[in-house]
Structure formats: structure tokens, C-alpha cells
Amino acid sequence: MTLRLRLERYRVPLAGAFHTARFAFAERRGALLTLEDDDGRRGRGEAAPLPDYSDDDLAQAEAALTELELSRVPPASDRDALGRFLDAHPVSRVPSARSALESALLELEALQRGLPVHRLLAEPEGSAPSTRPLSALVASTSREAIEASVARALAAGFTTVKLKVGKPGAFDEELALLRALRRAHGAALRLRLDANGCFAPNEAAAKLRALAELQPELVEDPLPRGAPLLEAPPVPIALDEALRDPLPPFTALRERHGVVAILLKPTVLGGPLTCRSRARSARAAGIAAIVSHTFEGPVGYAAACELSLALPETRFAEGLAPHSGLSAWGTQPAALSGARLVAHEAPGLGLPSLRIPAS
């Protein structure tokens, strides 16, 4: 089978700038990858590294993909051969490029077999998943806007809300806001907090003790990348950015460091197949896997949704609520239904043909 490759750059504004304690961005740039087979079927992937967050950049991703010798790439149906090839290929040093390639190959196989991608990835293959609740990510900056956004999310059917914490010099204000949200919504609100590695190692334990009174279901990445993990933290911990660095075994993460979940973002970890393998190892140690996005366009977002539906269900909502950058594209994947992901039978990624919006 002969494959033809096409890359198309895009630049799409977000409906509003997104802020974390460490950086902000108001647009997303990336490249859509299309692999077309001899029968005209097209598998799609998306290389969209997030500046100041991802370990690679768009120029590296485009170079890695255009330098591929497609005749040597094994089909996605031969998972072991494909994994060995990718592990040995320079594309593995560019996670967003590997993610785009894995997604495109998976969609191509799914179209050839008339199946949705989540059925290809499911264990056992073809099994039907349950629906998955989603967590709402609140990106507002003022207290009033955050309180209004949380209320809207709960009214829309979300029960888990993720908020950013860790802004320098603002911890007391953040704590006051979280207390107000807990008083207003009680147990109906499942709080997920993300520090993006912004708690100083000498302050992290005290800040987590203060957050414990709010009963967060998770606190993501309280410490900077490379800092020693806390021993027996007072709140459940989830790891996101830290997954890109050497870590203790998953069993030690759970038993010594309070890690109950990991965040899987295909764009930064290397793709759906790579994430599925990481999820399998975590699950064996009693750690849940939560799938999330990095504000990709609809192709990368749909690939993350398909991965979520393929993995065993956990007690945590998935981090895949639609983000503001998707509205410019005017489409959504078949997996998305309000505040949940649902199984579907649309072949491939369950995404219509796309036209890159004007920037």
C-alpha cells in the first residue's frame, strides 16, 4: 500500500486568552497531517505543540513528519512492529509529531475496517465503552467571572470543575475563592486543582494542607518538574507535566507519594498508542488514567476523545470538555455529547471533513 502525506498549517484564535499561573496564550498553531491510501481513504493527525508547555515546537514536528519514509512505516494494525519502528525513529524525539502520526495511522486503519478508532484501541479490541463524564476547565481570571463560570458549568451538567492555582503572591486570594465555591455548592462540586508546578518545594506541603480542608479530588503537579516528590501528601495527587521526566515506579508513586491519577495528553506524551501503554502500566499499580487535551484543533481533540473511550472507566471525569479554540472550526467529534463522551459507530475519528478556518 502506498501512502501520500500532506501537512497543512493553521493558526486559530481562542475566544479568550487562557491563563495559568505560569503562562498565557490567546491562539493555537499547529499542522494537520493527512495520510491518504491507494483507495482515497484519509487518516488524520494533528501536530500542535503548545508553546511554553510542550517539550517540542511546530518546526521540529513538521521537519520530523516530512522526513518520514512512509514506505517503511508499518501499518497501525501491526501494533508491535509499529511501536518498534517509532521507538527507533527520530520522530519519537518529537512527541507532537509522533502523536499526529499515530492518530493518522489509527484513523486510516479504522476507515479501512469501518470502525471507530476507540474500538481499535479498546481492550479487548472492539468492546463497547461506557459514557464518560467530563470535567469543566474554568479559564477565567477574576473572582466574579470564576464564580459565574463554575455555576454555569454545574448548570450545564458538569459535576467536576478544574481550576488553576499557584499564581505568585495570590495563594490567600485563591484559598478564599475556593472556600466560597465550596460554601456555595457543597458536595455537588468536585474540585480539581492544577498548580502547573508553581508551588515552591519549601512551601508546597503547607499549601497542600491548607487546600485539604476544601476536599479537592485531585491536586495536579504541585511541584516544579525535577523537584523531589512530596512524601505522604495531605491531598490526592495527579501527575501531568512530571510524566515527561524520569519517575519512581508507579507503585512507589501511589504508596509513597500519594499519586492516585496521571493525566494523559497525547500531544505531549507521543500519541494515543503511547498513552494507552502508559495507562496500562499505571492501572496495574492502582493509579487511574485521565485523558486531557492541550487546546488542539478538532483532529487532536477527537483523537484524545477516542483514546478516552477506549480506556477502562475510572472514578474521575475526563479532562476533555470542549475549549474555546474549537468554536472557530465549526464542528465537533461524534464522541462529544454535552458534558459527556459517548460511544459512537462513526468510522475513524468520528469527525467530518475539515476546512481550516481563516485566521
C-alpha positions in Angstrom: 0.0 0.0 0.0 1.3 3.4 -1.0 0.7 6.3 1.4 0.7 10.0 0.5 1.4 12.7 3.1 0.1 16.2 3.3 0.7 18.8 6.0 -1.4 22.0 6.4 -0.5 24.7 8.9 -3.2 26.5 10.8 -3.4 29.5 13.2 -6.7 29.8 15.2 -7.5 32.4 17.9 -9.1 31.3 21.1 -12.4 33.0 22.1 -10.5 34.5 25.1 -6.9 34.3 26.3 -6.2 31.3 28.6 -4.1 31.9 31.7 -2.3 29.5 34.1 -0.1 30.6 37.0 2.9 30.3 34.7 1.9 31.4 31.1 -0.9 32.6 28.9 -1.9 32.1 25.3 -4.6 33.5 23.0 -4.2 31.4 19.9 -3.3 27.9 18.8 -1.0 27.0 15.9 -0.4 23.6 14.5 -0.3 21.4 11.4 -2.9 18.9 10.2 -1.4 15.7 8.9 -3.3 13.6 6.3 -2.2 10.2 5.1 -4.1 9.0 2.0 -4.0 5.4 0.8 -4.5 4.0 -2.7 -8.2 3.9 -2.3 -8.6 7.5 -1.3 -9.1 6.9 2.4 -7.6 9.6 4.6 -6.3 9.2 8.1 -5.7 12.4 10.0 -3.5 13.6 12.8 -2.5 16.9 14.4 0.8 18.2 15.5 0.1 21.1 17.8 2.8 21.5 20.5 1.8 24.2 23.0 4.5 26.9 23.4 6.0 27.2 26.9 4.4 23.9 27.8 5.4 21.2 25.3 9.0 19.9 25.0 9.0 20.3 21.2 7.9 23.0 18.7 6.0 23.2 15.5 9.1 23.5 13.3 10.5 20.3 14.8 7.2 18.5 14.3 6.9 19.5 10.6 10.5 18.5 9.9 10.1 15.1 11.6 6.9 14.3 9.6 8.2 15.5 6.2 11.3 13.4 6.7 9.4 10.2 7.2 9.9 7.4 4.7 6.3 6.3 4.5 7.1 3.1 2.7 8.9 1.9 5.8 6.2 2.8 8.3 4.3 -0.4 9.5 0.5 -0.3 9.5 -1.2 0.5 12.8 -2.7 -3.0 12.7 0.7 -4.4 13.5 1.0 -2.7 16.9 4.2 -4.3 17.9 6.0 -3.6 14.6 4.7 0.0 14.6 5.8 0.5 18.2 9.3 -0.8 17.5 9.6 1.3 14.4 8.5 4.5 16.1 10.7 3.9 19.2 13.7 3.6 17.0 12.8 6.5 14.7 13.8 10.2 15.3 10.1 11.1 15.2 9.9 9.7 18.8 12.0 12.7 19.9 9.2 15.0 18.8 6.1 14.0 20.8 3.6 16.0 18.8 4.8 14.6 15.5 4.6 11.0 16.8 1.1 11.8 18.2 0.0 13.1 14.8 1.4 10.0 13.0 -0.2 7.5 15.4 -3.5 9.3 15.1 -3.4 9.3 11.3 -2.4 5.6 11.0 -5.1 4.6 13.5 -7.8 6.5 11.7 -6.7 5.0 8.4 -6.9 1.5 9.8 -10.3 2.3 11.3 -11.6 3.6 8.0 -10.3 0.5 6.2 -12.2 -1.7 8.7 -15.3 0.5 9.1 -14.8 1.0 12.8 -14.4 4.0 15.1 -10.9 4.4 16.5 -12.0 3.8 20.1 -13.0 0.2 19.1 -9.5 -0.4 17.7 -7.9 0.9 20.8 -10.2 -0.8 23.3 -9.0 -3.8 25.3 -10.3 -6.3 24.3 -10.4 -4.8 20.8 -13.9 -4.0 19.6 -15.5 -3.8 23.1 -18.1 -1.1 23.6 -17.2 1.6 26.1 -19.5 3.3 28.6 -20.1 7.0 28.6 -17.5 9.2 30.2 -18.2 12.3 32.3 -16.1 15.4 31.5 -14.6 18.0 33.9 -15.1 21.6 33.0 -11.9 23.8 32.9 -12.5 27.3 34.2 -10.2 29.7 32.5 -11.5 33.0 33.9 -9.2 35.3 35.9 -11.4 37.5 38.1 -13.2 36.1 41.2 -16.6 37.1 39.9 -16.0 35.5 36.5 -14.8 32.3 38.0 -17.8 32.0 40.3 -20.1 32.6 37.4 -18.3 30.1 35.2 -18.5 27.4 37.9 -22.2 28.0 38.3 -22.7 27.7 34.6 -20.7 24.5 34.4 -22.8 22.9 37.1 -26.0 24.0 35.4 -24.8 22.5 32.1 -24.4 19.1 33.7 -20.7 19.1 34.7 -20.0 17.9 38.3 -16.2 18.2 38.2 -14.6 21.6 37.8 -10.9 22.2 37.3 -9.3 25.4 38.5 -5.8 26.8 38.2 -3.9 27.7 41.4 -0.4 28.8 42.2 -0.3 32.4 40.8 2.7 34.1 42.6 1.6 36.0 45.7 -2.1 35.1 45.2 -2.5 32.0 47.4 -4.6 33.6 50.1 -6.9 35.0 47.4 -7.1 31.6 45.7 -7.9 30.0 49.0 -10.7 32.5 49.8 -12.2 31.9 46.4 -12.1 28.1 46.8 -13.8 28.4 50.2 -16.5 30.5 48.7 -17.1 28.0 46.0 -17.3 25.1 48.5 -19.8 27.0 50.6 -21.9 27.9 47.6 -22.0 24.4 46.0 -21.1 22.0 48.8 -20.6 18.3 47.8 -22.3 18.9 44.4 -19.0 20.4 43.3 -16.0 18.1 42.7 -12.9 20.3 42.8 -9.9 19.5 40.7 -7.0 21.9 41.2 -3.9 22.4 39.0 -0.8 24.2 40.2 1.1 23.7 37.0 4.3 23.1 39.1 4.1 26.5 40.7 4.3 25.7 44.4 7.9 26.2 45.7 9.2 23.0 47.2 9.7 24.6 50.7 6.0 25.9 50.6 4.2 23.0 48.9 3.4 20.9 52.0 1.9 23.9 53.9 -0.2 25.0 50.8 -1.5 21.5 50.3 -2.5 21.2 54.0 -4.5 24.4 53.5 -6.1 23.0 50.4 -7.0 19.8 52.1 -9.8 21.5 54.0 -11.6 22.0 50.7 -11.5 18.3 49.9 -10.2 18.5 46.3 -10.5 15.3 44.5 -7.0 15.9 43.0 -4.2 18.5 43.0 -2.2 18.3 39.8 1.5 18.9 39.7 2.0 20.9 42.8 5.8 20.9 42.4 8.0 22.1 39.6 9.4 19.5 37.1 12.5 17.9 38.5 11.8 18.6 42.2 11.6 15.6 44.6 8.1 14.5 45.1 6.4 15.0 48.4 6.2 12.1 50.9 2.7 11.3 52.1 1.0 14.5 50.9 -2.3 15.5 52.6 -4.3 15.6 49.4 -4.6 13.1 46.4 -2.0 14.0 43.8 -2.2 13.7 40.0 0.8 14.0 37.7 0.8 15.7 34.3 3.9 17.5 33.3 6.1 15.4 35.6 5.2 12.3 33.4 7.8 13.6 30.8 10.6 13.1 33.3 12.1 10.1 35.0 9.9 9.0 37.9 9.8 6.2 40.5 7.8 3.1 39.7 4.1 3.6 39.6 3.7 1.5 42.8 6.0 3.8 44.7 4.2 6.9 43.3 1.0 5.6 44.8 2.3 4.2 48.1 4.9 6.9 49.0 3.8 10.0 47.1 0.0 9.9 47.1 -0.4 9.7 43.4 -3.9 8.5 42.5 -4.1 9.5 38.8 -2.0 10.5 35.8 -3.0 13.0 33.1 -2.5 11.6 29.6 -2.1 14.3 26.9 -1.3 12.6 23.6 0.3 15.7 22.1 3.0 15.9 24.8 3.4 12.2 25.5 3.6 10.9 21.9 0.2 9.7 20.8 -2.8 7.5 21.6 -0.9 4.2 21.4 1.9 5.6 23.7 -0.7 6.9 26.1 -2.6 3.6 26.2 0.6 1.8 27.1 1.3 4.3 29.9 -2.3 3.9 31.2 -1.9 0.1 31.3 1.2 0.4 33.4 -0.4 2.9 35.8 -3.6 0.8 36.1 -1.6 -2.3 37.2 -0.3 -0.2 40.1 -3.8 1.0 41.1 -3.4 4.5 39.5 -6.1 5.9 37.3 -5.5 7.4 33.9 -7.3 10.6 32.9 -7.2 11.8 29.3 -6.9 15.5 28.6 -6.1 17.9 25.8 -3.7 20.8 25.2 -6.1 23.0 23.3 -5.6 21.3 19.9 -7.9 21.7 17.0 -10.7 19.2 16.3 -8.4 16.4 15.0 -6.2 16.3 18.0 -9.2 16.8 20.3 -11.1 13.9 18.6 -8.1 11.6 18.9 -8.0 12.3 22.7 -11.7 11.6 22.9 -11.3 8.2 21.1 -8.4 7.3 23.5 -10.6 8.2 26.5 -13.5 5.9 25.3 -11.0 3.1 24.7 -9.6 3.0 28.2 -11.2 1.4 31.2 -13.6 3.7 33.1 -12.3 5.3 36.3 -14.0 7.3 39.1 -12.6 10.5 37.6 -14.1 12.7 34.9 -12.0 13.1 31.8 -10.3 16.5 31.1 -11.9 16.8 27.7 -14.6 19.4 27.9 -14.6 21.5 24.7 -12.3 24.5 24.8 -12.8 27.9 23.2 -10.5 27.3 20.3 -12.7 24.7 18.8 -15.6 27.1 18.0 -13.7 28.6 15.1 -13.7 25.2 13.3 -17.5 24.9 13.4 -17.5 21.1 14.0 -17.3 18.6 16.8 -16.5 14.9 17.0 -19.2 12.3 17.2 -18.0 11.3 20.7 -19.0 14.6 22.3 -22.4 14.9 23.8 -22.8 17.8 26.2 -20.9 17.2 29.4 -20.1 13.6 28.4 -18.3 11.4 25.9 -20.5 8.7 24.3 -19.7 5.6 22.3 -20.5 6.0 18.6 -20.2 4.0 15.4 -18.9 6.7 13.1 -15.8 5.3 11.4 -12.4 6.7 12.1 -12.2 9.7 14.5 -15.9 10.4 14.1 -15.1 13.8 12.6 -16.4 15.3 9.4 -14.1 16.7 6.7 -12.4 19.9 7.8 -11.7 23.2 6.3 -9.0 25.3 8.1 -10.7 28.5 9.4 -9.4 31.8 8.3 -7.1 33.3 11.0 
